[in-house]
Amino acid sequence: MGVNYVSSLTGLLSQTIYKWDQAYDEDYRKLKGEELRGVNNLVSMEFISLIKESARDYISKRKGHKRVCNITNFIKWLKRYRRIELKSHPFGKSRRVITEILIAHDLYKAKGSQKEYKKYTPRLKRYYPGAQVVLDGKKMKVSINGNRYEFNLEMCKDIKSDGITAHKISEVETAEVVFLTIKEHISKHGLPESVLIDNSKANLSSKVEEQLKEEKIIRIEAFPWRPETKGTVEGEFGKIGSRIGEIEIRGNTEKELARSILTTIVDIYAEMSNQTPRCSGCPLKPSDLMNYVATEDERENAVQALRLQQQKSREGRKKAGFTISEKKAVLIEGIIDRNRLEITDKERFYKTLNSYDTKALEQSENDFYVYSRKENFDKSKRTGQYFIGIVKNKQREIDVSKKEELVKSRYFFDKEKEKKRLKLEQVQEKKRLSEENKKHPEKGLVTWLVNSMNLLANIGKVPNFFVDKIKSRLKFFMFKQNRKKHFERLKREIMCLVEFDLDQRLEMIKLASRWIDEARKTGVKSVTFF
């Protein structure tokens, strides 16, 4: 079934049906498009050749260098000495494209990213004031007459209002101090729905858990190695350090005096913080927000969501404990035994190596084995820290090699892919010409008409190839849309042919007009020429 016939039945444009036909196979399964990022349409072979030749010219003038050392200087050189050539290419000023072309052809060394990957830290959902509190402790130091005393500051803070609701000073962090702080919050502001605590021994003690269950408070533990989950109270500790600074008292005092002074200072700080609005756009102070009374619906929604958060937290703790594949665990154990490494914290060593690729571990062990067999090897380097340093450098090399492979695949470095690229460019060129013919069919028709007239004058006949080309251009004049406009353009194009006299040009217009009429009435195949 032809495209034009389907178009007449459905009312869809034939171009649309043709595009759909190209996108599916015989069983109407969608064809997967090939990933050609970086080379589509704009980055041509001419531009790649220009960059390659320019780079080699640039390197030849820098004695002792095999590659471009500084990409910034090379681009400046390009703009100075290849400015005219770059203007004809749309990607002439793209630092990324130029760099990747150089890497693909071994003219520039790829560099791994020095930036650390960002961690996923979702925001903590906040409910009404009084629903959630966060608790944490920090060591505080007070100097009296040169004698330094250390105390534990346990602080409780409301998550929604940012108000400091309770605090206690003790010599060490214990389960009793933790619950006394929560109790102080309860006496001032009532029972919270949940409390967020970290994974210290005091917070995870059975005594705290029992007391919280008795008060029906949901206990949520922060994820291990994730201090940002209780960042609201961590931020307050930072502010105390910056606003109060180091506490130093002189005079004939005892330790209890130092403790009472620290308590007073924290009281003042908490009061000042609670009287300061959370932001310039929020006029309410934390102390005002803590007087908020939640509705029953708000309380029920918060309790359900917090219990779900508690469940996720406990599941996360189990996952975050430490998991490693059996294959990698055997490899790491073998590395320790074979190389007689001194490991002080085995679990931490396993956890660190687990974040690296297996290939990096294997290659690093080979390098360390060879290096450790040298006569001048320092035996003090048989440590986990030294070995992980080798692994880190090896991982960077692997990352750089992966980047180079990706860039080479984009810019077709080898001959096979270069042929593939040329084929792609030919397809794109045909597509471009087809679209150009649709927009301006008069230009192609005039070109082949002029060639045919010249051959007719010189050899007395026109080859079938030229006739077929003219017929293919006449198809675009069969559509009603823009037919008059295209014909007017065709007449102007013919009248601009100064190599023919006026009579010849008028004769060509009549000839073209007759062809178009015949094509409209009986089809392109029935058109007669000359």
N, C-alpha and C positions, 0 to 999 in steps of 0.2 A: 504494500500500500504506500503510495507516494506521499511526500510531505505536503504538497499542494492540495492533494485530494483530502487528506486529513484536515488541513486548514479550512477547506471549504465546508466540511461537515461540522466541525467544532466551532468555527468562527474565531479561532486563535490565529495569531500571526505565524507564518511559516518559519520565521527566524526563531520564535520561541519553541516551536515543536522540534526544530533541528537541534537546538541547544539541549533540550531534554533527551533527545535520541542519543546525543554524544555522551551524556552523563550516565547512561545505563547500558548493560550488556544485553545479550539475546534473551536471557531469562528475566529481564527487568530488575536486575540487582544493581544497586548504585555502585559505580566504579569508584575506587578509592583514589583520590588525587595524590600525586607524588609531592612530597615535601621538598620544595626548591627555594626555601627562604634565603634571601640575600641575592638571588640571581634572577628573580622574576622581572621581566620587562625592562628594567632600567639599567642594571649593571651588565653592560655588554662585554663581549670578548675584546673589543677595541680598547675599552677603559681598563680592563685587566692587563692587557699588553702594555698600555701606556704607563701604568703604575710599575709593572715589572721592569721595563726598560729604564724608566726614570730612576728607580731604586738602584739598579746596577750601575748606572752612570754616576749617581750620588756616592755609592760605595767606592767606585774606582778612584774618586778624587780624595778619599779618606784612606790614606795608606795604613796598612796593618789591620784593617777591619774586614770581616767577612759578611757582616750584617749591618743593617741600620741600627744604630745604638740608641738614638733619641728620636722618637716619632715626632715630637714637636718641632725639632729643627728640620726634619725631613719635609714636613708639611709646609714650613716656611720657605724652604728651598723650592718646593713644587710651585708654590704661588708666585715665586719670583722668576723662575726659569721656564715653567711650563704653564703659565697663566692662560695663554691663548688656547692651548689644547684642552685644558680643564674646563674652559667655558662651554665647550660643545657637549659636555656630559653632565647630566643632572646630579650625579653623585660626586662631582669634582671637589666639593668642600667637606665631605663626610669623613671625619676622623676615624669612625668605627669601621666603615667599609674599607678605607685605605689600609688600616691596620690589619684587618682580617685577610685582605689579599696578600699582604707581605708575609703574614704568618703561614698562609696556605702554600706559599712558594719558598719557604725557608729563608726569607730575607729579613725576618724580624723574629725575635724570641718571644714566645707567648709568656705572659706573666699570670700567676695565680692571684686570686683576690686576697688582699691582706685584711679585709674586713671580716669580722665575725658575723655569722648568720644570726639574725634576730631570733629571739625566743618567742614562742607563742604565749602571750600573757593576756588571756581574756579578762575583761573588767569584772570585778565582783559586783553582783546584782545587789542593790541597796533597797531595802524596804522602808517602812516608816521609822521614825526615831524611837529608840527603845527596843526594837525588834532584834537587832544584832549588835553584839559587842565583840571587840577583839582584845586579847590579853597577851602581854609579853613582859619579859624582864630584861634589865640591863644592869651591868656592873657600873657603879659610880664611885669615884675616888675623892676623898677629902683629906687635905693636908693640914695638920695642926702642929705648929712649932717644928716643922720638918718631918714629923711622923705622918706617914700616909696610911689612911684607913680606907677599907673597901666595903661597900654596901651593895645590896641588891635592891634596885628600884623596880617594883612590880606596878605596871600601869594598865588601867582599863579604859577603853575608849569606845564611844558609840560610833558605828560605821556611817549611819545616815547623817547625823548632825555634826560629826567631827568633834564632838565635845569630850573632854577628858572627865570621866565620871567618877573615877576612884583611883587611888594609888596607895601603896604601902612600902615602907622601908624596912628591910631586914638584912641580916648579915649574909645569908645565903638564900637561894631560891628553893623553897620547900613547898610541899603540897598544901600545908596549912596556910602559908602566906598567899598562895594562889587563890584558895577559896575565900580567905578573909577579904581579899580585894574584890572578888565577885560579890561577897556579902555586903560590902560597903556600897557597891553600885545598887544592889537590891534595896538597901535601906533608903537610898536617896531617890531612886527612879523606878523602883518596882522590878518585877521579874522580867528579864529579857527572854526572847524565844530561843536564841542560840548564842553560843560563845565560840569564837574562833581562836584556837591556841596552836602553838608550835609543838614540836615533837621532843621536848625536853623531858627528863625523867619525872620532874615534879608535876608537869601538866598531864602526863600519861599515867600517873599513879592511880591505883584502884580507889584510893580515898577520895580523890577529886571526882572520879567517875561516879562513885556511889552518891556523893553529895549532890552532884548535878542531876542524877536520876531522881533523887528524892525531891528536888525542886522542879523537876520536869523541864529542865533546860537541855536543849539539843547541843551536844558537843561535836564540833567540826574540827578535825585536825588539818593543819597546813600540810601540803605535799612536801616530802623530803627534798632537800636541796632547792626549795622554791620559797625563799623569804619574801618574795613580792606579794604572796597571797595575804600576808598580814602587814602590808606596806604602810597602812594608815598609822599604826602605832610606831613602826620603825621610823617613819618620818618625824614623829614627835620627839623621839630620842635624839635624832639629828638636830632638831631645833633647840632642844635643851642644851646640847653641847655647844651650839653656836651662840645662843643668847646668854646663857649663864657662864659658860667657859669653865675653866678649872677652879674649883673651890679651895681656897687656902685661908686658914684661920690661924692667927697667932695669939698667944696668951696662955695662961695656966688653965687648961680645960682638959676634960676627960673624953673618952670615946662616946659616951652617951650624949655629951654636948654637941659633938660633931654630928651625931645622928639626928638630933633635934633641929640643928641648923639646916641640914639637908632637907628634912621634912618641911620646914618652913619655906624654904626656897621653892620647892616643888609645888607647895600649896599656892604660892604667889603666881608661879608660872601657869598652873592649871586655871586659876581664876582669870588671869589675863587672856589666856587662850580661849576660854569659854565666853568671854565678853567681846571677842573679835569676830565679825561676820566672816563666813566661809569664803565669800568672794564679793567683788564690788557690785555684782548684779543681784546678790541675795542680801537684803537688809536684815534678815533674821539672824540672831546670834545663836551659837550652839546651846547656850543656857535656855533661850526661849524655845528652841526646837525640842528640847528634852521634856517640855511640859505638854507635848502633843499626846492626845489620847486616841488610840487606834480604834477603828470600828471592828465589829465581829468578823465581817467579810475580809477585811485586810488581815486580821490576825489568822484566820483559817488559811487564806492563800499563802501567807508567809510561812506558816508552820509546815504545810504540805511541800512547798518548794525547798525549805531548809532541810526537811527530812530526806528529800531526794538528793540534795547537795551532800548531806552526811553520808549517804550510801555511796555516792560517786567518790567521795573523799576516801572512804575505806577501801573501795575497789582500786582506786589509784595508788593507795599505799601498798597494796599487795603487788601491783604491777611494778611500782617504782622501787620495790625492795632491791632487786637486782636480777635481771634475766639475761642469759647468754646462751647462744646455741652450743650444742654439744661438740660440734666440729671445731668451733673457735676456742672453746674451753680446753679441748685436748691440745690444740696448737699452742696456746699460751702456756699451758703446763709443760709441754715439751720444750718451749723456748727457755723457760726458767731452768729446767733440769739440764738441758744440753749445754747451755752457756753459763751455768753456775752463777746465776744472778742473785744478788743480795736484795731481798724484798722485805721491807719492814711492815708494810700494810698491804697484804696480799689481795684483799677484797677491792681496795682502791685501785691497785695495779690492774686487776682484771677489768674493772669498770672503765678505766681509762683506755686500755687497749681495745675494748669492745667497740669503741666509737670509730676505730680505724678499719680500713678495708683489709681483707685477708691477704690480698696481693701485697699490700704495703708491709704487713707483718712478715711474710715469707721472704721478701726481698731484703728487708732490714736485718733479719736473722742471718742471711747469707753474707751481707756486708760486715756485720758484727763478728761473725765467725772468722772471716779472713783477717779482719783487723786485729782480733784478739790473739791470733797465732803469730803475730810479729814479735821479734825479739825485744823491741823497745816498748811493748805494750804496758801501760800503767794498770796494774791489777785493781787499783781503787776505782776504776771505771766499770767494774762488773756490778753495776747497780741498775735498778729499775729506771731511775731518772735519766741516766745516760742513754739507755736503750730506747726509751720513749722519745728522746731528742732525735735519734736516728729515724725512728718511725715517722715522726712529724715531718721531717725533711723529705722522706720518701713519699709520703702521702701528697705533699705539695707537688712533687715531680709527676706523680700519677695524674693529679688534677690538671696540671699544665698539658700533659700529653693528651688527655681527653679533650681539652679545649682545642688543641691543634688538629686532632682528628675531625672534630665537628666543623671547624673552619675549612679544612681541606675538602670535606664532603660538600660544603656549600659552594665552593668556588672551583670544583672539578680539577683537582691538581693532577691526577693521573690521566693517561691518554684515553682510556676507555670512557671515563666520565667526560673528558673533553669532547669526544665524539658525540656523546649523549647530549652535551650542551649545545653543540652545533646543530644537532637535529632539532632540539627544542627551539633554538633561535629561528630555524627555517619554518617550523610550525607557527611560531609567533609572527614571523614576517608575513606568512600567507594569511594569517588571521587579520593582521594589520591592513594588508592590501584589500582583503575582502570588505572590511569595515570602511575603508577609504572609498572603495567602489560604490558601496551603498550610499554613502554621503554625497559623493561627487562622481556619478557614473559618466558624466559628460567628458571628464578628463581622459579616462581610459579609452572611450570611444573615439575621441579626437586623435589620440596617439596612434591607435591602430588604423584609423582611417587615413592619416597622413602617410604611414608606412605602406599601406596598400596602394595609394595613389602613386607613390614614387615607383613602386615595383611595376605597376600597370604601365607607367610611362616608359620604363627602362626595358622590361622584358616582355611586356604585352599580356601578362597574366598575373593573377594573385593566388598564392599557395593556399591550400585548404586550412593550414594552421592559422593564418591571418583571418580567414573567414570565420573560423571557430571562435577566435578571440573577440571579433566584432559581435558575433551572436551572443556571447556570454555577457557583453556589456549591454546589449539591447534588452536583456531580461529585466534590468532595473528600470527601464522606461515603460514597462507594461503595467506597473502599479499606478493606480490613480493618484495616490498621495504624492504631492510635490512634482507631478509630471510636467506641468507648465513651467514651473520654476527651473527644473533641470533642462528643459528644452531651450529656454531663454539663455541659460548659461552656456549651453552647447553652441548656440549661434554666436555668442560673444567670443567663445574660444576659437571658433573657426574664423571669424572676422579678424582675429589677431594674428593669423598665420600670414605674415608679410612675405614669405617666400613664394606664395601663390598670388596670381593676379586676382582682381576683383571678380571676373567672370568665373574663374575656377572656384573661388570661395563660395560664390552664390550657388554654383552647381553642387558643391559638397553639402551645402545646407539643404538643398532640395532632395539630394540623395538620402541624407540622414533622416529627413522628415518622412520620405517614402518608406524607409526601413521600419521606422517606429510605427507608422500606420499599419503596415503589413503584419508586424509582430502583434499588435493589439487585436487585429481582426482574426487572423488565422494561426497565430503562434509563431515562435521564433524559427522553427525548423522550415517553415514554408517561405521564409524571406529569400528573395532573389537578389543577387549582387551584380552590379555593373552591367 
